């Protein structure tokens, strides 16, 4: 939960950085943001939400969060495509609102439930999975450049993260 909460804080900083920057600096900040959102959402989709669903099968929290993440993924794809065509400002505000609302919901509703009900050892294993997702995203990334925010780069990261998490599901 601590790693995911740290992702939320880093996401906010990257939104700020992308909004304050221009040119290649803005594209790199947005690329970092897009990559982090992809890693974070896939890790939650594969590791965290299935656990809350298993622990509380009658609670619709996991369904709501997965639905929100699906909408975030669609908005991220739109933002990445818009940024690739120089229209970054057209989509970033809506994406930020969605991500911020979603993150607050996780920190308020989901994470406290998991802290109370999931044994420490299982939470540590979840942490190892999140770190594996982060490492997979970094693999083959090469030096940062503006292409980090292009649709193909984000899709390749998502594929590597899914592959890395296959052993944790």
Backbone as ProteinMPNN parsed JSONL, in Angstrom:
{"seq_chain_A": "XXXXXXXXXXXXXXXXXXXXXXXXXXXXXXXXXXXXXXXXXXXXXXXXXXXXXXXXXXXXXXXXXXXXXXXXXXXXXXXXXXXXXXXXXXXXXXXXXXXXXXXXXXXXXXXXXXXXXXXXXXXXXXXXXXXXXXXXXXXXXXXXXXXXXXXXXXXXXXXXXXXXXXXXX", "coords_chain_A": {"N_chain_A": [[0.823, -1.178, 0.0], [2.013, 1.158, 0.689], [3.866, 1.601, -1.373], [2.143, 1.987, -3.537], [0.734, 4.223, -2.69], [2.841, 6.013, -2.679], [3.241, 6.088, -5.433], [0.932, 7.489, -6.133], [1.481, 10.043, -5.064], [3.769, 10.688, -6.549], [2.67, 10.702, -9.088], [1.021, 12.971, -8.938], [3.016, 14.953, -8.706], [4.239, 14.656, -11.207], [2.155, 15.335, -12.941], [2.015, 18.062, -12.293], [4.594, 18.879, -13.115], [4.516, 18.308, -15.865], [2.536, 20.096, -16.64], [3.73, 22.553, -16.086], [5.918, 22.639, -17.748], [7.436, 23.013, -21.046], [7.624, 22.179, -24.553], [10.097, 19.705, -25.348], [10.692, 19.074, -22.685], [8.185, 19.048, -21.445], [7.016, 16.945, -22.855], [8.677, 14.838, -22.032], [8.182, 14.81, -19.263], [5.462, 14.223, -19.353], [5.666, 11.734, -20.568], [6.975, 10.258, -18.551], [4.923, 10.363, -16.677], [2.817, 9.027, -18.051], [3.951, 6.488, -18.312], [4.229, 5.761, -15.596], [1.535, 5.782, -14.732], [0.55, 3.688, -16.302], [2.031, 1.453, -15.313], [1.237, 1.48, -12.617], [-1.619, 1.187, -12.71], [-1.898, -1.297, -13.982], [-0.605, -2.98, -12.156], [-2.32, -2.725, -9.96], [-4.683, -3.701, -11.068], [-4.006, -6.366, -11.588], [-3.003, -7.384, -9.17], [-3.878, -6.084, -6.707], [-6.72, -5.39, -6.735], [-8.005, -7.894, -7.36], [-7.499, -9.182, -4.955], [-8.944, -7.697, -3.029], [-11.455, -8.24, -3.995], [-11.592, -10.988, -3.561], [-11.423, -11.071, -0.767], [-13.664, -9.629, 0.001], [-16.227, -10.511, -1.309], [-18.903, -9.699, -1.713], [-18.808, -7.022, -1.724], [-18.809, -4.178, -3.721], [-16.648, -2.645, -4.28], [-14.181, -3.358, -5.577], [-15.114, -3.798, -8.183], [-15.982, -1.217, -8.874], [-13.546, 0.204, -8.75], [-12.02, -1.104, -10.719], [-13.562, -0.484, -12.957], [-13.216, 2.319, -12.969], [-10.469, 2.366, -13.475], [-10.372, 1.302, -16.014], [-11.58, 3.358, -17.444], [-9.675, 5.326, -16.931], [-7.466, 4.219, -18.254], [-8.384, 4.354, -20.899], [-8.616, 7.156, -21.139], [-5.959, 7.832, -20.722], [-4.772, 6.657, -22.986], [-5.978, 8.253, -24.95], [-4.878, 10.731, -24.208], [-2.143, 10.25, -24.607], [-2.094, 9.801, -27.375], [-3.031, 12.323, -28.214], [-0.979, 13.961, -27.233], [1.111, 13.065, -28.803], [0.471, 14.266, -31.15], [0.795, 16.905, -30.644], [-1.173, 18.067, -29.053], [-1.373, 18.111, -26.307], [-2.295, 19.647, -24.083], [-5.043, 19.561, -24.386], [-6.125, 17.283, -23.239], [-5.037, 16.661, -20.76], [-6.063, 17.799, -18.362], [-8.585, 16.559, -17.838], [-7.751, 13.901, -17.571], [-6.116, 14.139, -15.331], [-8.001, 14.853, -13.347], [-9.546, 12.496, -13.244], [-7.628, 10.575, -12.42], [-6.812, 11.628, -9.957], [-9.197, 11.586, -8.427], [-9.684, 8.834, -8.425], [-7.373, 7.849, -7.121], [-7.65, 8.991, -4.568], [-9.951, 7.64, -3.732], [-9.002, 5.007, -3.591], [-7.079, 5.272, -1.555], [-8.69, 6.008, 0.552], [-10.79, 4.076, 0.726], [-10.062, 1.413, -0.219], [-7.285, 0.752, 0.437], [-7.1, 1.006, 3.343], [-8.798, -1.13, 4.125], [-7.4, -3.31, 3.132], [-5.027, -3.124, 4.608], [-5.99, -3.723, 7.139], [-6.944, -6.347, 6.887], [-5.268, -8.052, 5.396], [-2.602, -10.242, 5.818], [0.71, -9.372, 6.957], [2.847, -10.654, 5.606], [1.691, -11.364, 3.151], [1.113, -8.833, 2.157], [3.697, -7.919, 1.846], [4.511, -9.573, -0.24], [2.859, -8.574, -2.223], [4.045, -6.072, -2.434], [6.511, -6.85, -3.496], [5.62, -7.669, -5.988], [4.712, -5.235, -7.076], [7.148, -3.866, -7.184], [8.416, -5.524, -9.046], [6.868, -4.945, -11.27], [7.558, -2.252, -11.617], [10.285, -2.562, -12.209], [10.126, -4.028, -14.578], [8.992, -2.126, -16.241], [11.074, -0.348, -16.431], [13.004, -1.845, -17.727], [14.774, -2.113, -20.713], [14.095, 0.441, -21.351], [15.881, 2.42, -21.957], [17.655, 5.534, -22.578], [15.932, 8.409, -21.396], [13.726, 10.135, -23.489], [11.8, 12.328, -25.632], [10.186, 10.473, -26.997], [9.339, 8.642, -25.18], [6.761, 9.105, -24.392], [5.165, 8.269, -26.438], [2.544, 6.417, -28.103], [3.313, 3.735, -28.805], [5.524, 3.231, -27.129], [4.39, 3.374, -24.552], [2.561, 1.268, -24.743], [4.322, -0.892, -25.089], [5.605, -0.869, -22.616], [3.418, -1.494, -20.967], [2.909, -4.108, -21.828], [5.293, -5.417, -21.006], [5.069, -5.101, -18.234], [2.695, -6.534, -17.666], [3.573, -9.101, -18.389], [5.602, -9.459, -16.473], [4.116, -9.539, -14.155], [2.665, -11.82, -14.388], [3.506, -14.08, -13.003], [2.789, -13.457, -10.427], [0.092, -13.293, -10.142]], "CA_chain_A": [[0.0, 0.0, 0.0], [2.905, 2.319, 0.753], [4.407, 1.836, -2.716], [1.081, 2.528, -4.391], [0.487, 5.592, -2.226], [3.969, 6.803, -3.207], [2.936, 6.31, -6.858], [-0.063, 8.563, -6.217], [2.174, 11.32, -4.829], [4.646, 10.939, -7.704], [1.782, 11.053, -10.204], [0.651, 14.386, -8.771], [4.184, 15.776, -9.038], [4.461, 14.599, -12.653], [1.124, 16.179, -13.562], [2.459, 19.449, -12.114], [5.769, 19.103, -13.95], [4.082, 18.335, -17.268], [1.762, 21.324, -16.86], [4.624, 23.719, -15.999], [6.982, 22.557, -18.74], [7.096, 23.218, -22.448], [8.452, 21.471, -25.514], [10.559, 18.356, -25.02], [10.596, 18.853, -21.234], [6.798, 18.678, -21.164], [6.797, 15.598, -23.401], [9.356, 13.866, -21.167], [7.422, 14.727, -18.003], [4.251, 13.487, -19.646], [6.074, 10.344, -20.797], [7.167, 9.657, -17.228], [3.591, 10.25, -16.097], [2.092, 7.963, -18.756], [4.57, 5.209, -17.949], [3.885, 5.467, -14.201], [0.112, 5.426, -14.664], [0.405, 2.35, -16.88], [2.57, 0.489, -14.348], [0.414, 1.514, -11.421], [-2.949, 0.639, -12.951], [-1.784, -2.733, -14.277], [-0.295, -3.653, -10.888], [-3.54, -2.786, -9.156], [-5.632, -4.571, -11.766], [-3.567, -7.762, -11.518], [-2.611, -7.82, -7.832], [-4.596, -5.497, -5.571], [-8.179, -5.49, -6.819], [-8.472, -9.275, -7.171], [-7.425, -9.522, -3.538], [-10.087, -7.099, -2.333], [-12.634, -8.986, -4.465], [-11.568, -12.277, -2.865], [-11.679, -10.856, 0.653], [-15.0, -9.053, 0.207], [-16.908, -10.822, -2.575], [-20.181, -9.005, -1.855], [-18.527, -5.589, -1.771], [-18.621, -3.794, -5.122], [-15.521, -1.725, -4.361], [-13.244, -3.771, -6.633], [-15.751, -3.549, -9.482], [-15.958, 0.23, -9.118], [-12.172, 0.627, -9.019], [-11.627, -1.639, -12.022], [-14.256, 0.336, -13.951], [-12.517, 3.604, -13.023], [-9.172, 2.164, -14.119], [-10.622, 1.128, -17.442], [-11.797, 4.705, -17.984], [-8.38, 6.009, -16.879], [-6.651, 3.678, -19.346], [-8.88, 4.956, -22.149], [-8.239, 8.576, -21.132], [-4.502, 7.878, -20.904], [-4.518, 6.401, -24.416], [-6.357, 9.472, -25.672], [-3.896, 11.779, -23.898], [-0.879, 9.896, -25.261], [-2.271, 10.086, -28.812], [-3.119, 13.779, -28.377], [0.361, 14.513, -27.019], [1.933, 12.723, -29.975], [0.104, 15.194, -32.228], [0.978, 18.269, -30.178], [-2.385, 18.578, -28.404], [-1.264, 17.63, -24.933], [-3.131, 20.442, -23.165], [-6.46, 19.284, -24.6], [-6.596, 16.093, -22.529], [-4.365, 16.437, -19.482], [-6.897, 18.181, -17.219], [-9.562, 15.498, -17.573], [-7.017, 12.74, -17.069], [-5.695, 14.43, -13.955], [-9.181, 14.766, -12.48], [-9.899, 11.088, -13.088], [-6.589, 9.894, -11.644], [-6.846, 12.152, -8.587], [-10.392, 11.046, -7.77], [-9.463, 7.397, -8.261], [-6.342, 7.66, -6.093], [-8.261, 9.307, -3.262], [-10.848, 6.539, -3.393], [-8.19, 3.866, -3.156], [-6.457, 5.554, -0.26], [-9.739, 6.129, 1.58], [-11.646, 2.904, 0.826], [-9.449, 0.107, -0.465], [-6.039, 0.492, 1.159], [-7.317, 0.709, 4.767], [-9.359, -2.481, 4.254], [-6.324, -4.269, 2.912], [-4.106, -3.064, 5.753], [-6.627, -4.378, 8.288], [-7.312, -7.746, 6.688], [-4.259, -8.857, 4.701], [-1.407, -10.458, 6.644], [1.912, -8.625, 6.572], [3.626, -11.404, 4.61], [1.016, -11.242, 1.859], [1.322, -7.448, 1.696], [5.091, -7.848, 1.355], [4.519, -10.214, -1.559], [2.267, -7.584, -3.122], [5.089, -5.072, -2.652], [7.481, -7.425, -4.445], [4.989, -7.639, -7.308], [4.743, -3.847, -7.559], [8.541, -3.571, -7.562], [8.677, -6.248, -10.298], [6.22, -4.157, -12.322], [8.406, -1.072, -11.841], [11.52, -3.007, -12.879], [9.78, -4.393, -15.953], [8.786, -0.88, -16.99], [12.379, 0.268, -16.645], [13.778, -2.685, -18.639], [14.834, -1.726, -22.121], [13.574, 1.794, -21.573], [16.922, 3.234, -22.543], [17.664, 6.909, -22.086], [14.666, 9.131, -21.548], [13.618, 11.116, -24.55], [10.388, 12.642, -25.847], [9.458, 9.318, -27.518], [8.858, 7.898, -24.007], [5.321, 9.358, -24.263], [4.44, 7.868, -27.642], [1.67, 5.264, -27.871], [4.029, 2.456, -28.885], [6.37, 3.073, -25.939], [3.519, 3.082, -23.412], [2.029, -0.078, -24.958], [5.395, -1.848, -24.821], [5.763, -0.914, -21.164], [2.276, -2.233, -20.427], [3.127, -5.532, -22.122], [6.361, -5.924, -20.121], [4.539, -5.153, -16.877], [1.772, -7.679, -17.596], [4.385, -10.318, -18.393], [6.301, -9.576, -15.182], [3.148, -9.83, -13.088], [1.996, -13.102, -14.623], [3.887, -15.013, -11.934], [2.268, -13.011, -9.134], [-1.383, -13.31, -10.148]], "C_chain_A": [[0.876, 1.254, 0.0], [3.492, 2.641, -0.622], [3.355, 2.472, -3.631], [0.719, 3.953, -3.986], [1.611, 6.514, -2.699], [3.786, 7.065, -4.702], [1.941, 7.456, -7.011], [0.604, 9.926, -6.052], [3.061, 11.676, -6.026], [3.821, 11.33, -8.925], [1.38, 12.513, -10.123], [1.811, 15.305, -9.141], [4.427, 15.802, -10.551], [3.391, 15.371, -13.423], [1.544, 17.64, -13.471], [3.62, 19.777, -13.048], [5.38, 19.201, -15.429], [3.336, 19.625, -17.581], [2.655, 22.563, -16.877], [5.643, 23.774, -17.126], [6.468, 22.854, -20.143], [8.009, 22.349, -23.303], [8.815, 20.064, -25.094], [10.495, 18.065, -23.525], [9.176, 18.428, -20.849], [6.508, 17.273, -21.668], [7.487, 14.543, -22.539], [8.631, 13.707, -19.842], [6.136, 13.95, -18.236], [4.556, 12.014, -19.912], [6.286, 9.612, -19.484], [5.823, 9.405, -16.557], [2.826, 9.087, -16.734], [2.638, 6.594, -18.385], [4.185, 4.814, -16.526], [2.418, 5.07, -14.069], [-0.095, 4.016, -15.209], [0.865, 1.281, -15.893], [1.631, 0.355, -13.157], [-0.931, 0.827, -11.641], [-2.901, -0.854, -13.253], [-1.482, -3.51, -12.995], [-1.549, -3.771, -10.024], [-4.551, -3.76, -9.766], [-5.288, -6.049, -11.571], [-3.351, -8.273, -10.098], [-3.586, -7.353, -6.748], [-6.098, -5.744, -5.644], [-8.686, -6.931, -6.743], [-8.446, -9.707, -5.698], [-8.616, -8.944, -2.775], [-11.378, -7.812, -2.75], [-12.729, -10.331, -3.748], [-11.939, -12.115, -1.389], [-13.103, -10.391, 0.937], [-15.845, -9.268, -1.049], [-18.238, -10.095, -2.777], [-20.031, -7.491, -1.932], [-18.217, -5.225, -3.223], [-17.46, -2.812, -5.322], [-14.575, -2.094, -5.494], [-13.831, -3.507, -8.014], [-15.693, -2.069, -9.848], [-14.552, 0.687, -9.494], [-11.679, 0.122, -10.37], [-12.295, -0.84, -13.144], [-13.571, 1.698, -14.101], [-11.188, 3.452, -13.75], [-9.316, 1.945, -15.616], [-10.822, 2.492, -18.107], [-10.494, 5.509, -17.974], [-7.484, 5.521, -18.009], [-7.077, 4.254, -20.689], [-8.465, 6.424, -22.244], [-6.732, 8.734, -21.316], [-4.155, 7.646, -22.368], [-4.854, 7.628, -25.259], [-5.323, 10.575, -25.458], [-2.562, 11.508, -24.58], [-0.973, 10.182, -26.763], [-2.324, 11.592, -29.067], [-1.745, 14.416, -28.228], [1.264, 14.237, -28.206], [1.648, 13.643, -31.153], [0.144, 16.653, -31.779], [-0.223, 18.881, -29.482], [-2.473, 18.121, -26.956], [-2.226, 18.346, -23.992], [-4.615, 20.125, -23.276], [-6.996, 18.163, -23.714], [-6.065, 15.948, -21.112], [-5.248, 16.757, -18.277], [-7.907, 17.114, -16.844], [-8.906, 14.253, -17.017], [-6.61, 12.959, -15.62], [-6.867, 14.313, -12.983], [-9.556, 13.315, -12.212], [-8.914, 10.365, -12.178], [-6.634, 10.343, -10.188], [-8.034, 11.592, -7.815], [-10.219, 9.557, -7.468], [-8.465, 7.122, -7.135], [-6.894, 7.927, -4.703], [-9.182, 8.184, -2.809], [-10.09, 5.317, -2.919], [-7.623, 4.09, -1.76], [-7.483, 5.617, 0.868], [-10.486, 4.817, 1.803], [-10.894, 1.571, 0.777], [-8.23, -0.158, 0.421], [-6.254, 0.241, 2.645], [-7.894, -0.695, 4.995], [-8.268, -3.531, 4.093], [-5.335, -4.28, 4.075], [-4.682, -3.81, 6.961], [-6.764, -5.881, 8.109], [-6.241, -8.629, 6.06], [-3.025, -9.0, 5.592], [-0.18, -9.746, 6.067], [2.688, -9.36, 5.479], [2.995, -11.306, 3.217], [1.157, -9.828, 1.301], [2.747, -7.267, 1.191], [5.211, -8.464, -0.031], [3.901, -9.278, -2.605], [3.285, -6.494, -3.442], [6.142, -5.575, -3.625], [6.905, -7.407, -5.863], [5.012, -6.23, -7.891], [6.16, -3.466, -7.974], [8.921, -4.3, -8.852], [8.056, -5.502, -11.476], [7.059, -2.923, -12.656], [9.677, -1.453, -12.603], [11.245, -3.374, -14.331], [9.578, -3.153, -16.811], [10.116, -0.235, -17.331], [13.237, -0.528, -17.623], [13.66, -2.17, -20.059], [14.305, -0.323, -22.396], [14.616, 2.669, -22.245], [16.891, 4.64, -21.986], [16.311, 7.577, -22.331], [14.776, 10.088, -22.722], [12.138, 11.367, -24.803], [9.558, 11.461, -26.366], [8.894, 8.438, -26.404], [7.347, 8.027, -23.878], [4.527, 8.893, -25.479], [3.647, 6.589, -27.391], [2.404, 3.925, -27.88], [4.867, 2.213, -27.644], [5.531, 2.719, -24.713], [2.956, 1.669, -23.538], [3.084, -1.142, -24.683], [5.65, -1.974, -23.322], [4.646, -1.742, -20.546], [2.447, -3.734, -20.658], [4.191, -6.137, -21.201], [5.853, -6.07, -18.686], [3.586, -6.337, -16.717], [2.539, -8.991, -17.555], [5.066, -10.532, -17.045], [5.347, -9.97, -14.059], [2.442, -11.169, -13.268], [2.313, -14.11, -13.527], [3.329, -14.646, -10.577], [0.765, -13.156, -9.025], [-1.922, -14.541, -9.451]], "O_chain_A": [[0.532, 2.27, -0.603], [3.604, 3.809, -0.995], [3.657, 3.385, -4.401], [0.433, 4.792, -4.841], [1.363, 7.659, -3.075], [4.134, 8.141, -5.189], [2.08, 8.293, -7.903], [0.325, 10.854, -6.811], [3.097, 12.828, -6.459], [4.229, 12.19, -9.705], [1.397, 13.219, -11.131], [1.615, 16.318, -9.812], [4.779, 16.841, -11.11], [3.687, 15.991, -14.444], [1.445, 18.378, -14.451], [3.63, 20.825, -13.693], [5.863, 20.075, -16.149], [3.488, 20.184, -18.667], [2.374, 23.519, -17.6], [6.175, 24.842, -17.428], [5.265, 22.934, -20.394], [9.032, 21.849, -22.835], [7.99, 19.32, -24.563], [10.266, 16.92, -23.134], [8.998, 17.541, -20.015], [5.835, 16.495, -20.992], [6.936, 13.461, -22.336], [8.479, 12.589, -19.349], [5.757, 13.113, -17.416], [3.781, 11.141, -19.519], [5.834, 8.48, -19.318], [5.612, 8.359, -15.944], [2.253, 8.258, -16.027], [1.876, 5.652, -18.169], [3.851, 3.656, -16.276], [2.099, 4.115, -13.362], [-0.846, 3.234, -14.626], [0.153, 0.303, -15.666], [1.278, -0.752, -12.748], [-1.335, -0.02, -10.845], [-3.78, -1.599, -12.819], [-2.045, -4.582, -12.774], [-1.796, -4.817, -9.425], [-5.189, -4.539, -9.056], [-6.18, -6.881, -11.407], [-3.499, -9.468, -9.844], [-4.062, -8.165, -5.956], [-6.682, -6.262, -4.692], [-9.715, -7.172, -6.112], [-9.278, -10.503, -5.262], [-9.227, -9.638, -1.962], [-12.291, -7.966, -1.939], [-13.819, -10.762, -3.372], [-12.68, -12.928, -0.834], [-13.678, -10.715, 1.976], [-16.143, -8.315, -1.769], [-18.655, -9.896, -3.918], [-20.999, -6.77, -2.174], [-17.432, -5.912, -3.877], [-17.309, -2.225, -6.393], [-14.204, -1.233, -6.292], [-13.128, -3.044, -8.912], [-15.392, -1.712, -10.987], [-14.376, 1.461, -10.435], [-10.992, 0.848, -11.089], [-11.666, -0.553, -14.162], [-13.369, 2.176, -15.217], [-10.817, 4.308, -14.553], [-8.459, 2.366, -16.393], [-10.3, 2.747, -19.193], [-10.235, 6.284, -18.894], [-6.812, 6.324, -18.655], [-6.237, 4.601, -21.519], [-8.019, 6.883, -23.296], [-6.28, 9.66, -21.989], [-3.329, 8.366, -22.93], [-4.107, 7.993, -26.167], [-4.938, 11.269, -26.4], [-1.919, 12.433, -25.076], [-0.046, 10.739, -27.352], [-1.728, 12.082, -30.026], [-1.381, 15.304, -28.999], [2.086, 15.074, -28.577], [2.479, 13.787, -32.05], [-0.402, 17.53, -32.447], [-0.288, 20.102, -29.333], [-3.55, 17.787, -26.463], [-2.9, 17.702, -23.189], [-5.371, 20.398, -22.343], [-8.199, 18.099, -23.464], [-6.614, 15.167, -20.334], [-5.185, 16.054, -17.269], [-8.072, 16.797, -15.666], [-9.434, 13.618, -16.104], [-6.745, 12.064, -14.785], [-6.725, 13.729, -11.909], [-9.852, 12.949, -11.075], [-9.314, 9.631, -11.274], [-6.507, 9.519, -9.282], [-7.885, 11.17, -6.668], [-10.569, 9.088, -6.385], [-8.698, 6.254, -6.293], [-6.632, 7.169, -3.768], [-9.19, 7.82, -1.633], [-10.49, 4.666, -1.954], [-7.681, 3.211, -0.901], [-7.163, 5.309, 2.016], [-10.788, 4.471, 2.945], [-11.079, 0.713, 1.639], [-8.162, -1.193, 1.084], [-5.635, -0.676, 3.184], [-7.517, -1.37, 5.952], [-8.223, -4.516, 4.83], [-4.862, -5.343, 4.477], [-3.945, -4.45, 7.711], [-6.704, -6.622, 9.09], [-6.309, -9.851, 6.188], [-2.472, -8.006, 6.063], [-0.059, -9.552, 4.857], [3.138, -8.734, 4.52], [3.707, -11.178, 2.221], [1.306, -9.654, 0.092], [2.98, -6.545, 0.221], [5.921, -7.945, -0.892], [4.376, -9.207, -3.739], [3.379, -6.042, -4.583], [6.615, -4.824, -4.479], [7.63, -7.156, -6.825], [5.302, -6.054, -9.074], [6.352, -2.817, -9.001], [9.666, -3.757, -9.668], [8.646, -5.434, -12.554], [7.248, -2.588, -13.826], [10.092, -0.752, -13.526], [12.044, -3.064, -15.214], [9.957, -3.138, -17.982], [10.268, 0.358, -18.399], [14.107, 0.041, -18.282], [12.574, -1.837, -20.533], [14.095, 0.051, -23.549], [14.273, 3.563, -23.019], [16.176, 4.911, -21.021], [15.647, 7.333, -23.338], [15.791, 10.758, -22.911], [11.297, 10.672, -24.232], [8.34, 11.451, -26.189], [8.056, 7.575, -26.666], [6.706, 7.143, -23.309], [3.317, 9.112, -25.535], [4.036, 5.77, -26.558], [2.134, 3.07, -27.036], [4.916, 1.086, -27.151], [5.92, 1.859, -23.922], [2.88, 0.946, -22.544], [2.775, -2.183, -24.104], [5.885, -3.074, -22.822], [4.899, -2.595, -19.696], [2.158, -4.536, -19.77], [4.012, -7.237, -20.678], [6.169, -7.046, -18.006], [3.668, -7.066, -15.728], [2.203, -9.89, -16.783], [5.103, -11.652, -16.533], [5.74, -10.662, -13.12], [1.7, -11.601, -12.387], [1.456, -14.917, -13.167], [3.392, -15.456, -9.652], [0.22, -13.144, -7.921], [-3.137, -14.718, -9.363]]}, "name": "protein", "num_of_chains": 1, "seq": "XXXXXXXXXXXXXXXXXXXXXXXXXXXXXXXXXXXXXXXXXXXXXXXXXXXXXXXXXXXXXXXXXXXXXXXXXXXXXXXXXXXXXXXXXXXXXXXXXXXXXXXXXXXXXXXXXXXXXXXXXXXXXXXXXXXXXXXXXXXXXXXXXXXXXXXXXXXXXXXXXXXXXXXXX"}
